[in-house]
Amino acid sequence: MLAEQTAEIERIIIPHSAYELENALHLDELPRVRYTWVRIAAKQMGVGGDDSWGAPVHEEYCIPADQPMTLQIIVEPLQ
């Protein structure tokens, strides 16, 4: 697979789905790898607060919701 990147993007490539990861408490509880999961996002807002228990995200890590955002992806199979 060939992917053309024309702008900065957030991406992750992992061998397990989010569901599988959330439901396994230990590595041996993950199923045999059958797929490669690719997630692509224009931007991703992380915790960015002082803790992960309810502190607000710092302003510099917020994604403005009042501004339009576009993402164009072209994926082609390798020849």
C-alpha positions as CSV (number, residue, x, y, z in Angstrom):
1,M,0.0,0.0,0.0
2,L,1.3,3.5,-0.9
3,A,0.0,6.5,1.0
4,E,0.7,10.0,-0.1
5,Q,1.0,12.5,2.8
6,T,0.5,16.2,1.8
7,A,0.2,17.6,5.4
8,E,1.1,16.8,8.9
9,I,-1.3,14.1,10.2
10,E,-1.8,11.9,13.3
11,R,-1.5,8.2,12.6
12,I,-1.2,4.9,14.4
13,I,-0.6,1.4,13.0
14,I,-1.3,-1.4,15.4
15,P,-2.0,-5.2,15.4
16,H,-5.1,-5.0,17.6
17,S,-8.3,-3.1,17.5
18,A,-9.2,-0.6,20.2
19,Y,-11.9,-3.1,21.4
20,E,-9.4,-5.9,21.8
21,L,-7.0,-3.6,23.7
22,E,-9.6,-2.3,26.0
23,N,-10.9,-5.7,26.9
24,A,-7.5,-7.4,27.6
25,L,-6.0,-6.9,31.1
26,H,-2.8,-8.8,30.1
27,L,-0.8,-9.4,26.9
28,D,-1.7,-13.1,26.9
29,E,-5.4,-12.1,26.7
30,L,-5.0,-10.5,23.3
31,P,-6.1,-12.6,20.4
32,R,-3.7,-13.9,17.7
33,V,-2.8,-11.1,15.3
34,R,-5.0,-11.3,12.2
35,Y,-5.2,-7.7,10.9
36,T,-3.3,-4.5,10.9
37,W,-5.3,-1.6,12.1
38,V,-4.5,1.9,10.6
39,R,-6.1,5.0,12.2
40,I,-5.5,8.4,10.5
41,A,-6.7,11.7,11.8
42,A,-6.1,15.3,10.8
43,K,-5.4,16.1,14.4
44,Q,-5.7,14.5,17.8
45,M,-6.2,16.2,21.1
46,G,-4.4,14.4,23.9
47,V,-4.8,14.7,27.7
48,G,-2.8,17.9,27.8
49,G,-3.9,18.6,31.3
50,D,-2.0,18.3,34.6
51,D,-3.6,14.8,35.2
52,S,-6.0,12.5,33.4
53,W,-8.7,12.8,36.1
54,G,-10.6,15.8,35.0
55,A,-8.1,18.6,34.7
56,P,-9.0,20.8,31.7
57,V,-6.8,20.6,28.6
58,H,-4.2,23.4,28.3
59,E,-5.1,26.0,25.7
60,E,-2.1,25.3,23.6
61,Y,-3.2,21.6,23.1
62,C,-6.8,22.3,22.2
63,I,-8.2,21.9,18.7
64,P,-10.4,24.9,17.7
65,A,-13.9,23.6,17.0
66,D,-14.9,26.9,15.2
67,Q,-12.4,26.5,12.4
68,P,-12.9,24.2,9.4
69,M,-10.6,21.3,9.0
70,T,-10.1,19.0,6.0
71,L,-8.1,15.9,5.4
72,Q,-7.5,14.3,2.0
73,I,-6.0,10.9,1.8
74,I,-5.0,9.0,-1.3
75,V,-4.2,5.3,-0.8
76,E,-3.1,3.1,-3.6
77,P,-2.1,-0.5,-3.7
78,L,1.6,-1.3,-4.5
79,Q,2.2,-2.6,-7.9
